[in-house]
Amino acid sequence: MDTSVGHILGSVDRHGELARHSIAEMTGLTRATVSKAVRVLLEKGLVFETERTQASSRGGPRPILLTINPRALSFVGLDIRREKITGALIDLRGAMMASTSRRLQIGVPTKIILDAIDSILSELASASESPTAGIGIGSVGPIVPQKGMLRSRHFTELNGVPLVERLEQAWGVSVDLQIGAVAAAHGEERLMRTPDYLPRSIAFVVIDYAGIGLGLTSGGEGWITEHGGVGELGHVSIDMNGRPCSCGRKGCLVQYASGRALLQELKADLSEDAGAVLSRVAERAREGESLARESLLEAGEYLGHGLVDVDRLLRPEHVVIGASHDFMADWYLKGASRYIGRLPEAADERRLSDRLHVASMGSTAIAYGAAALQLKKFLHAPGGIIDRMPLIARDQPASQETSFPFAGGI
């Protein structure tokens, strides 16, 4: 498949709708090349043509615009945590079509975890009206990307399981494994961008049950450490004489601001379903319970201490807080903002408080980001998938294309 098809799809994706002459100007392709590639995209149902409602400012006929057909393909993302697995289904424009989740008892056997993943994929398959072109996984780390598996000291039940290979064989589509915080940062990048703006850098902080992860993107690329992980913000020490940590040091942020630290502060029964307990804490805070509210705000203040270090070291354009449990990130943001608000900030710089916000997709941020990375991969190199797509009937509008079964892919 000619690379020009990818250039054109990417341009239309970024701008929403474009005339052919505009595509030629943006991409540097000849009009003949654009016309040939557009013909392929129309035949495969990936784009459709619409007529602009107003004539060009230079007069003449109304131009024909190309728009991506959202129903042409879909992409799935998974967020794999110890206590919860979340799935998201997005269309070819990156819009969320469906999401679902399964809570897990920490330490359950591997089979139960894999069954939960299969159950989520089956549910999303039922919700999909279009062929699915890929599955992305955003997971706790570290990971071994080249082998498609985890090697996490906090989630040993999946260590060594060839997760990518297993899902590719079961579903017949491309599967990629990424660190959850990095996947979420890519998702935020897509949601923030406009035709005239692309975020230069994003630091995405994930509040996890056992840790606090930091995913970074810069210039559209994610940053992965040599050992297959991300920046472990949770093991930045905020008090050298503080609480002992399993890493051998004292005062690590994870001992004050992780989900487990929060539950210990609340003296919660840790033998219960941790995911359910964490979710209830945020719900209790929203209902006005003072203990839950103050515990979340205090954890957020500790997080704010760590975020200031991240900001002064990296100076990202955006700092985003996310969690896999509803409303938790909102409370952490309030606590972090309370801490940051007490600090002096230089008047001639864009303040951290102005660059700090919660994840746009809430508790589905990682799953959405993992799916968005698959969409990004397709737009960058669509040839292999497009070649396997059948032509639509010439008298059939692209937006009405018949859907494919999810299983077996395309």
Backbone torsions as a table, in degrees:
resi	resn	phi	psi	omega
1	MET	NA	130.6	-179.5
2	ASP	-59.2	136.2	179.4
3	THR	-63.5	-19.3	179.4
4	SER	-60.8	-29.4	178.7
5	VAL	-62.5	-42.4	177.9
6	GLY	-64.8	-41.0	178.4
7	HIS	-60.8	-40.8	-177.7
8	ILE	-71.0	-45.5	178.1
9	LEU	-58.9	-42.9	179.9
10	GLY	-62.7	-40.1	179.8
11	SER	-66.1	-44.0	179.8
12	VAL	-67.5	-38.3	177.4
13	ASP	-60.1	-43.0	-176.5
14	ARG	-69.8	-38.0	-171.7
15	HIS	-102.2	-9.2	177.8
16	GLY	90.4	-53.4	176.2
17	GLU	-154.8	142.4	-176.5
18	LEU	-147.1	145.9	170.8
19	ALA	-81.6	157.7	-176.5
20	ARG	-61.8	-38.8	-179.4
21	HIS	-66.7	-32.4	177.3
22	SER	-67.7	-38.0	177.5
23	ILE	-62.5	-43.3	179.4
24	ALA	-61.0	-41.6	-180.0
25	GLU	-66.7	-40.4	-177.6
26	MET	-71.5	-40.0	-173.4
27	THR	-92.0	-17.9	-175.8
28	GLY	79.4	7.6	177.9
29	LEU	-81.2	153.9	176.0
30	THR	-72.0	157.9	-179.6
31	ARG	-65.0	-32.5	178.5
32	ALA	-65.5	-41.3	178.5
33	THR	-65.4	-41.4	178.1
34	VAL	-61.7	-45.6	-179.1
35	SER	-61.4	-41.8	179.6
36	LYS	-64.1	-45.5	-179.0
37	ALA	-67.5	-40.2	179.3
38	VAL	-62.9	-36.6	178.6
39	ARG	-60.5	-41.2	177.7
40	VAL	-63.1	-45.6	-178.5
41	LEU	-62.9	-38.2	177.5
42	LEU	-68.1	-41.7	-179.1
43	GLU	-65.2	-31.8	179.8
44	LYS	-87.9	-5.1	177.6
45	GLY	78.7	14.5	-178.4
46	LEU	-79.9	-24.7	176.0
47	VAL	-134.1	162.3	169.7
48	PHE	-137.8	165.3	-175.7
49	GLU	-103.7	138.9	173.6
50	THR	-131.3	153.8	179.3
51	GLU	-98.2	127.5	178.7
52	ARG	-60.0	138.9	-176.2
53	THR	-70.6	-25.3	179.9
54	GLN	-116.3	148.2	179.0
55	ALA	-70.2	160.5	177.4
56	SER	-61.3	150.4	178.7
57	SER	-63.1	-20.2	179.2
58	ARG	-90.5	6.2	-179.5
59	GLY	85.9	-175.8	178.9
60	GLY	87.9	-174.1	-177.3
61	PRO	-69.2	158.4	177.0
62	ARG	-68.8	132.6	-176.9
63	PRO	-73.1	151.5	174.8
64	ILE	-89.2	128.5	-176.7
65	LEU	-108.9	145.2	175.4
66	LEU	-96.7	134.3	178.7
67	THR	-132.6	140.7	177.4
68	ILE	-67.1	136.7	176.2
69	ASN	-83.4	107.5	-174.6
70	PRO	-62.6	-25.6	-176.7
71	ARG	-88.0	1.5	-176.8
72	ALA	-67.3	-41.1	-179.3
73	LEU	-145.2	162.6	173.3
74	SER	-136.3	166.3	-178.3
75	PHE	-140.4	144.8	-177.5
76	VAL	-114.7	141.9	174.4
77	GLY	-126.6	143.8	176.9
78	LEU	-121.6	138.9	172.6
79	ASP	-113.8	111.3	-175.7
80	ILE	-105.3	111.4	175.2
81	ARG	-117.4	166.4	178.1
82	ARG	-63.5	-36.8	-171.8
83	GLU	-106.2	-2.2	-175.8
84	LYS	-165.5	141.2	173.4
85	ILE	-121.9	131.0	-177.7
86	THR	-121.9	142.4	177.1
87	GLY	-124.7	148.0	178.5
88	ALA	-136.8	144.3	177.2
89	LEU	-120.9	123.8	179.2
90	ILE	-122.3	157.8	179.1
91	ASP	-94.8	-174.0	-174.5
92	LEU	-70.8	-11.2	173.8
93	ARG	-97.2	-0.7	179.6
94	GLY	86.9	10.8	179.1
95	ALA	-84.3	139.1	178.8
96	MET	-69.8	126.7	177.7
97	MET	-103.6	-32.7	-179.5
98	ALA	-163.1	155.3	174.0
99	SER	-149.2	155.5	179.6
100	THR	-158.5	166.0	-179.1
101	SER	-152.2	161.3	174.7
102	ARG	-134.6	129.2	174.8
103	ARG	-83.7	147.9	-179.7
104	LEU	-124.8	142.8	168.5
105	GLN	-76.5	127.9	-178.2
106	ILE	-60.5	130.5	178.9
107	GLY	91.8	8.1	179.4
108	VAL	-66.6	158.2	-179.7
109	PRO	-61.3	156.8	-178.1
110	THR	-55.8	-41.0	-177.0
111	LYS	-58.9	-39.5	-179.7
112	ILE	-65.5	-38.0	177.9
113	ILE	-64.9	-46.5	-179.4
114	LEU	-65.5	-36.9	177.3
115	ASP	-64.1	-37.3	178.2
116	ALA	-65.1	-40.3	177.0
117	ILE	-62.4	-46.2	179.3
118	ASP	-62.1	-38.8	-179.9
119	SER	-64.1	-42.5	178.7
120	ILE	-63.7	-45.4	-179.5
121	LEU	-63.4	-38.7	177.8
122	SER	-64.7	-41.2	179.1
123	GLU	-64.5	-42.1	179.2
124	LEU	-70.1	-32.0	175.6
125	ALA	-60.4	-39.8	179.4
126	SER	-67.6	-28.8	-178.5
127	ALA	-84.3	-14.5	-174.9
128	SER	-82.8	133.5	176.5
129	GLU	-103.2	5.9	-176.5
130	SER	-142.1	161.7	179.4
131	PRO	-64.4	139.7	-179.9
132	THR	-94.0	127.4	-173.6
133	ALA	-97.9	-8.2	-179.3
134	GLY	-178.8	157.0	176.7
135	ILE	-123.1	127.0	175.9
136	GLY	-109.0	143.8	178.8
137	ILE	-120.8	124.9	171.4
138	GLY	-109.2	116.9	-169.7
139	SER	-126.8	164.4	166.1
140	VAL	-62.9	155.4	-177.3
141	GLY	-119.1	-176.5	-3.3
142	PRO	-70.1	165.8	178.6
143	ILE	-128.3	165.9	172.5
144	VAL	-117.9	87.5	-172.2
145	PRO	-57.0	-40.6	-176.8
146	GLN	-67.4	-20.1	176.5
147	LYS	-105.2	-6.9	177.8
148	GLY	65.8	39.9	-178.2
149	MET	-145.6	164.9	178.7
150	LEU	-90.8	157.8	166.9
151	ARG	-144.7	56.2	-176.0
152	SER	-89.0	134.4	177.1
153	ARG	-75.7	-15.0	179.5
154	HIS	-99.1	-8.4	-176.1
155	PHE	-140.1	61.0	-172.3
156	THR	-68.4	-17.5	-177.8
157	GLU	-62.2	-26.1	179.8
158	LEU	-104.3	-2.2	179.6
159	ASN	-60.6	130.4	178.0
160	GLY	82.4	-7.0	177.5
161	VAL	-77.1	122.1	-179.3
162	PRO	-73.1	72.5	-170.4
163	LEU	-61.0	-46.1	-178.7
164	VAL	-62.5	-48.6	-179.9
165	GLU	-60.2	-42.4	-178.7
166	ARG	-61.0	-46.0	-177.5
167	LEU	-72.9	-35.0	177.2
168	GLU	-63.1	-40.6	179.0
169	GLN	-68.5	-36.5	-176.5
170	ALA	-75.5	-37.2	-171.4
171	TRP	-111.6	-11.1	173.8
172	GLY	70.9	23.9	178.3
173	VAL	-130.2	166.9	177.2
174	SER	-67.6	136.7	179.2
175	VAL	-129.1	135.6	178.5
176	ASP	-130.5	144.3	179.9
177	LEU	-110.6	131.5	-178.9
178	GLN	-140.4	155.6	172.5
179	ILE	-63.5	135.4	-175.0
180	GLY	-57.6	-43.5	-177.5
181	ALA	-65.2	-35.4	177.9
182	VAL	-70.6	-42.5	177.2
183	ALA	-58.8	-43.8	179.5
184	ALA	-62.3	-38.9	178.5
185	ALA	-62.9	-39.9	176.4
186	HIS	-64.0	-39.4	177.8
187	GLY	-62.6	-42.8	177.3
188	GLU	-61.6	-40.1	179.8
189	GLU	-58.2	-44.4	179.7
190	ARG	-64.7	-41.2	-177.3
191	LEU	-71.3	-29.3	-178.8
192	MET	-81.8	-26.9	-170.0
193	ARG	-68.5	155.2	173.4
194	THR	-135.0	173.0	176.3
195	PRO	-56.6	-25.9	-176.4
196	ASP	-109.4	2.3	-174.9
197	TYR	-144.8	134.0	173.2
198	LEU	-133.1	122.5	-179.1
199	PRO	-55.0	135.0	-180.0
200	ARG	-78.0	-37.4	-178.8
201	SER	-156.7	143.0	-179.9
202	ILE	-135.4	132.0	170.9
203	ALA	-109.4	115.8	-177.8
204	PHE	-108.0	121.1	-178.3
205	VAL	-103.9	123.2	-179.3
206	VAL	-105.6	121.6	173.7
207	ILE	-86.6	112.6	-176.6
208	ASP	-110.7	166.8	176.1
209	TYR	-60.6	-46.3	-173.4
210	ALA	-102.5	-7.7	-175.4
211	GLY	-161.4	-176.0	176.6
212	ILE	-134.2	111.2	-176.2
213	GLY	-98.2	158.1	-179.6
214	LEU	-132.8	113.1	177.3
215	GLY	-105.9	135.9	-175.9
216	LEU	-123.3	138.1	168.6
217	THR	-127.1	146.1	177.0
218	SER	-146.7	124.8	-178.8
219	GLY	60.9	29.5	178.5
220	GLY	86.6	-3.6	-179.4
221	GLU	-109.9	143.8	177.4
222	GLY	-88.6	153.5	-179.1
223	TRP	-109.1	120.1	-179.6
224	ILE	-121.0	135.3	-179.2
225	THR	-74.8	166.3	-176.1
226	GLU	-61.5	-32.0	-177.2
227	HIS	-88.9	12.9	174.9
228	GLY	82.4	23.0	179.5
229	GLY	-122.7	-160.8	176.2
230	VAL	-127.4	-179.3	175.3
231	GLY	-62.5	123.6	-179.7
232	GLU	-87.9	81.1	179.4
233	LEU	-57.9	-31.2	-178.8
234	GLY	-62.1	-20.2	-179.4
235	HIS	-107.9	24.0	164.9
236	VAL	-83.7	126.4	-177.1
237	SER	-81.5	128.4	177.3
238	ILE	-107.0	-0.6	177.8
239	ASP	-160.6	104.1	-175.6
240	MET	-65.3	-14.2	177.1
241	ASN	-111.6	17.2	-173.8
242	GLY	-86.0	-154.0	-175.1
243	ARG	-63.6	138.0	177.9
244	PRO	-66.7	146.4	-178.2
245	CYS	-122.2	155.2	-179.5
246	SER	-64.2	-17.4	-180.0
247	CYS	-78.5	-7.3	178.8
248	GLY	103.0	-10.3	179.2
249	ARG	-101.8	-175.2	177.6
250	LYS	-124.3	151.7	173.1
251	GLY	74.3	21.2	178.7
252	CYS	-66.3	143.1	-177.3
253	LEU	-55.7	-33.6	-177.9
254	VAL	-61.1	-24.9	179.9
255	GLN	-77.7	-6.1	-176.9
256	TYR	-123.2	-25.4	-169.4
257	ALA	-127.9	-2.4	178.5
258	SER	-74.5	169.4	176.7
259	GLY	-61.0	-40.0	179.4
260	ARG	-65.3	-41.8	178.7
261	ALA	-62.1	-38.1	178.8
262	LEU	-63.1	-44.4	-179.9
263	LEU	-67.6	-35.2	176.7
264	GLN	-65.9	-39.1	178.1
265	GLU	-61.8	-35.6	-179.9
266	LEU	-85.2	-2.2	-177.9
267	LYS	56.2	40.4	179.3
268	ALA	-74.5	156.2	177.5
269	ASP	-76.5	103.3	-175.8
270	LEU	-76.0	-1.7	175.1
271	SER	-82.6	-11.8	178.3
272	GLU	-77.6	177.5	173.9
273	ASP	-65.4	107.7	-173.8
274	ALA	-61.8	-37.4	179.2
275	GLY	-63.0	-43.1	178.9
276	ALA	-65.0	-40.7	-179.8
277	VAL	-64.6	-44.6	179.2
278	LEU	-60.5	-43.6	179.2
279	SER	-62.3	-38.8	-179.3
280	ARG	-68.0	-32.8	178.7
281	VAL	-59.3	-47.9	180.0
282	ALA	-64.7	-38.2	178.6
283	GLU	-65.2	-40.7	179.6
284	ARG	-64.6	-37.5	178.2
285	ALA	-65.1	-40.3	179.0
286	ARG	-65.7	-29.5	179.4
287	GLU	-81.9	-4.4	174.2
288	GLY	103.1	5.3	179.9
289	GLU	-66.4	120.7	-171.8
290	SER	-67.0	-38.7	-178.3
291	LEU	-64.1	-47.2	179.1
292	ALA	-63.3	-42.6	-178.4
293	ARG	-63.4	-48.6	-177.4
294	GLU	-68.6	-33.2	177.4
295	SER	-66.4	-41.0	177.5
296	LEU	-66.5	-42.6	179.3
297	LEU	-64.9	-39.0	178.9
298	GLU	-65.6	-43.1	176.6
299	ALA	-60.8	-38.4	177.5
300	GLY	-64.9	-36.1	177.6
301	GLU	-64.7	-42.6	175.8
302	TYR	-60.4	-43.0	178.2
303	LEU	-60.4	-41.0	178.7
304	GLY	-57.0	-36.8	176.8
305	HIS	-57.9	-45.0	179.3
306	GLY	-70.1	-35.4	-179.2
307	LEU	-65.1	-35.0	177.4
308	VAL	-62.1	-40.1	177.0
309	ASP	-63.8	-43.3	177.5
310	VAL	-58.0	-45.4	-176.7
311	ASP	-66.5	-41.7	-177.4
312	ARG	-74.1	-22.0	177.5
313	LEU	-85.4	-40.9	-170.7
314	LEU	-111.4	-27.0	-176.7
315	ARG	50.7	53.5	178.4
316	PRO	-68.8	155.5	179.3
317	GLU	-69.2	-34.6	178.6
318	HIS	-134.7	140.9	173.2
319	VAL	-121.1	122.1	-172.7
320	VAL	-120.2	135.7	177.1
321	ILE	-107.3	130.5	179.2
322	GLY	-139.7	157.5	175.8
323	ALA	-150.3	154.6	-178.7
324	SER	-84.6	8.0	179.2
325	HIS	-122.3	133.6	-174.1
326	ASP	-54.2	134.3	171.4
327	PHE	71.7	-7.4	179.8
328	MET	-62.1	-45.3	-177.2
329	ALA	-61.5	-33.4	179.7
330	ASP	-62.1	-41.8	179.7
331	TRP	-71.1	-38.7	176.6
332	TYR	-62.7	-39.3	177.9
333	LEU	-61.4	-42.8	-179.9
334	LYS	-62.2	-43.0	178.9
335	GLY	-66.5	-43.6	179.1
336	ALA	-62.2	-41.3	179.9
337	SER	-65.1	-35.0	178.2
338	ARG	-63.6	-41.3	178.4
339	TYR	-68.5	-48.1	-176.7
340	ILE	-64.4	-33.4	-179.1
341	GLY	-65.0	-19.0	179.4
342	ARG	-86.7	-6.7	-176.7
343	LEU	-95.6	145.5	174.0
344	PRO	-71.8	138.9	177.6
345	GLU	-126.6	141.7	-177.8
346	ALA	-64.1	134.8	-176.7
347	ALA	-69.8	-24.9	-175.4
348	ASP	-92.4	9.4	179.0
349	GLU	-120.4	156.4	174.1
350	ARG	-74.2	117.0	-170.8
351	ARG	-67.9	149.6	178.0
352	LEU	-58.5	-38.9	-179.2
353	SER	-60.9	-26.1	178.7
354	ASP	-84.1	-14.3	-177.8
355	ARG	-108.3	4.5	-173.9
356	LEU	-105.8	129.4	177.1
357	HIS	-157.6	169.1	179.1
358	VAL	-85.6	163.7	-178.9
359	ALA	-59.7	135.2	-177.8
360	SER	-61.8	-33.3	-177.0
361	MET	-99.7	14.3	176.1
362	GLY	59.2	-135.7	-175.3
363	SER	-72.7	-6.7	177.0
364	THR	-99.6	13.0	-173.8
365	ALA	-59.5	-42.8	-178.4
366	ILE	-69.9	-45.2	179.0
367	ALA	-61.6	-43.1	177.4
368	TYR	-61.4	-46.0	-179.0
369	GLY	-61.5	-38.9	178.7
370	ALA	-63.9	-39.8	176.3
371	ALA	-68.2	-40.4	179.9
372	ALA	-63.3	-33.6	176.4
373	LEU	-65.4	-36.0	176.2
374	GLN	-67.2	-39.0	175.2
375	LEU	-62.9	-43.3	179.0
376	LYS	-61.5	-41.2	178.5
377	LYS	-61.9	-42.3	178.8
378	PHE	-64.1	-45.8	-178.2
379	LEU	-64.1	-31.2	179.5
380	HIS	-74.0	-37.8	-177.8
381	ALA	-143.5	78.1	-173.8
382	PRO	-83.1	-8.6	-169.0
383	GLY	-54.4	-49.6	-175.6
384	GLY	-59.3	-37.3	180.0
385	ILE	-78.3	-44.3	-178.4
386	ILE	-60.6	-38.5	-178.6
387	ASP	-61.0	-27.5	-178.0
388	ARG	-92.2	-4.6	179.4
389	MET	-83.8	134.8	178.0
390	PRO	-74.1	162.4	174.7
391	LEU	-75.4	146.8	173.6
392	ILE	-87.8	159.5	178.0
393	ALA	-62.2	140.8	-174.8
394	ARG	-63.1	-27.7	179.9
395	ASP	-96.2	10.7	-178.7
396	GLN	-104.7	120.6	178.8
397	PRO	-59.7	142.2	-178.0
398	ALA	-59.8	-34.2	-176.8
399	SER	-71.1	-9.6	-179.4
400	GLN	-110.3	19.9	-176.6
401	GLU	-58.9	140.0	177.7
402	THR	-67.0	136.7	-177.3
403	SER	-80.7	159.8	179.6
404	PHE	-103.2	160.2	170.3
405	PRO	-68.9	147.3	179.5
406	PHE	-68.9	-50.8	-177.5
407	ALA	-61.5	134.2	-177.9
408	GLY	89.8	-10.2	175.7
409	GLY	60.4	-142.1	-179.3
410	ILE	-126.0	NA	NA
